[in-house]
Amino acid sequence: MSVKKVALACSVCGRRNYFVPENPRRTERLTLNKYCKYCGRVTEHRETK
């Protein structure tokens, strides 16, 4: 059985840079501060579908 993954997209440029395992118990979208190699800085990344 494989783990389902969701993408984290940069809130500035919109590119999907990170993938994390899906947690079915989480009700709100995940937001993390991560480094975006396209923007060249740390930005907020949000969970996408």
ChimeraX attribute file (.defattr): number of C-alpha atoms within 10 A of each C-alpha:
attribute: neighborCount
match mode: 1-to-1
recipient: residues
	/A:1	3
	/A:2	4
	/A:3	9
	/A:4	11
	/A:5	13
	/A:6	17
	/A:7	19
	/A:8	24
	/A:9	24
	/A:10	27
	/A:11	16
	/A:12	12
	/A:13	11
	/A:14	12
	/A:15	16
	/A:16	17
	/A:17	15
	/A:18	17
	/A:19	14
	/A:20	13
	/A:21	10
	/A:22	14
	/A:23	12
	/A:24	7
	/A:25	6
	/A:26	8
	/A:27	7
	/A:28	7
	/A:29	10
	/A:30	16
	/A:31	15
	/A:32	14
	/A:33	12
	/A:34	17
	/A:35	16
	/A:36	21
	/A:37	11
	/A:38	12
	/A:39	12
	/A:40	8
	/A:41	10
	/A:42	13
	/A:43	17
	/A:44	16
	/A:45	24
	/A:46	19
	/A:47	20
	/A:48	14
	/A:49	8
